[in-house]
Amino acid sequence: MGKIRSVVSALLILLSFSCWANMLQEKKTSFENLCELSVVDPHVLLSKADTLDVHSALPFYQIEMLRACAYRSLSMRSLVFYHAHHALEAVGIDKDPDTKAYVYMLLVESAVLLNHLDIGTKYIAEGVSYARMSKNILLEANMIQMESTILRKLGQTAKSYTRMQDAIRMLAKSNQPEALLLMSHIYGYLMSFYIEDLRYNDAWQLGKKRSVFIDKMEKEKQNINVSWIDNQKGYLYSKMALLSEIRKQSKLAEEYCKMFYRTNFSKSNMGVFEINNYLLLRGDFRQVLQNNDIRFQLNNTDTLGTDYLNALYQNSKAYKGLGDYEKAYYLLEKINNVRKTLRIGEYKQKVQQMRESNQKMENEMLAHEISFKIKLRNYFIVGLLVLLIVGGAFVYYILRKKKTISFQKRQIVSLVTELTNLKEEEEEIHRTEFGKDPNGVPSATQVKLPAEEAPITSDHILPDEEIPYENLRDKILFDDFDRKVRVEKIYLQYQFDHDDYALLMGVNHNRFARIMKNYGGGNLTHYLNDLRLEYSVFLLREHPELSNMEVAKKCALPKLSIFCRLFKERFGVNPTVFRQEALSKK
């Protein structure tokens, strides 16, 4: 039993949900049918709207939209704007994006046709914003098309055409069935622009293209109401009849006229007005007057609207064609007064637009200036940071380099000091054991050198290498000479010349030069300078109170610049630094 009750309950819930969904579908279908009624019989729709309002059968915003649609078909633009405005402000419309989008279209169209361009511009901006938020391409394209109409009214024809093409390109990207209908609608506006600008060939070609769109909507049986397609046919055939007559194709014009009268649109309040331009060109003036009388109740209509002005102009031409010049003149005067009023309004609007444009330019310039200053500040900050980083890296490199150089200098001083100590120890050994060479080679006092032609004995050969007799003799002579010069500090005798040192070695000038080249570091000057620099190290280390000049004189290097240069070339640091490092080690 429990399972049976559960199944019955589930079936009841499904049945209730199905009924509720069907009611919503019927309600939606009913609303759509009422919208179609605005084209077929707007007076009946107004009556039904009042009944629905009394019984609250539909949301208030939908009822107001129905009224706006009905008044649109009756060309009563002020009432269209009034009810569309009420619909937009009604509760619940935000939950119905399709209805809200159509209300925006009604508001903008009625405002523009009433020549309230400032209000129209305001609602266009709102409409575009809402279209982008709700991703409604159709609404955005319609708003751009109405913007094009406003630009045309303000005399910006080229920009008007550009915006119209923008709307067409936008619709071409859409796959929605309604896009074809709106494309045909925009083509109708563009055809009117071409006809006003006497671009009849462009209008004719566009009409052919529009005809293809309408045929496509019919053949593919898109989800578009038949009455809307009928409207588009009516608008197209009326304009094609006019263009055919202008092109001197009267028979074709009559064919288009017959096609126009076969549409339901031709019997509507709006339809009777659309064929008037063709009738004027054909000379059927009385029919023009009759059509305008049907469409307008001249004592109760929008006396500043575009539709009303067009009707007055058509009637004036019709009276002129009938020879009633007085009525024609009266209507022209009336048109001039209305246009004068509109010009004053347009002038005020243009002044306001100029002010807004100037304000916008000032704001843009201010924004550009602020942006430029911000960029300049950012560039300055980045540059300063880069400079600080580079400067910091450079300072770090200098300090690191300075530290490295200081360490190298200390090492150099330490090595030089160690080398000097070794030299001193070697000299001390030479003093105590004067007759013995530290390398194991006998001195000149120990070995009596035989004649040059005598053979070399084993006692004359160095332990680690084989030396010819002549070279051994030169080496012994240099070692004896070197000991004498070092021990007796002969290298400090600045007045000694080359010959004096050759005599001290006991050889002639040429042989002395050869011996010094082989064993003395290249030449006598280099040999003596090395000894003098070694002695200067001793003085700098043991007698720091002496100045560099005094050290140079004591080392037989009387020119300070020569002394400093030779010292740095030999030890890698100048005498002053060496003295400081030597003192720091003590």
PEQUIPE-V917180 format. One record per helix or strand. SS is the DSSP state (@ for helix, = for strand). FROM is the first residue (numbers start at 0). LEN is the number of residues. Records with the same first field share a line. If there is no record, write none. Layout:
# PEQUIPE-V917180
SS->FROM-LEN  FROM-LEN
This chain:
# PEQUIPE-V917180
@->1-39  41-14  59-14  76-13  92-3  96-17  116-18  136-17  156-16  176-20  199-20  225-21  249-12  264-3  270-4  275-7  284-11  305-17  324-108  457-3  468-19  489-3  497-8  508-11  523-19  547-7  559-12  574-11
=->435-1  441-1
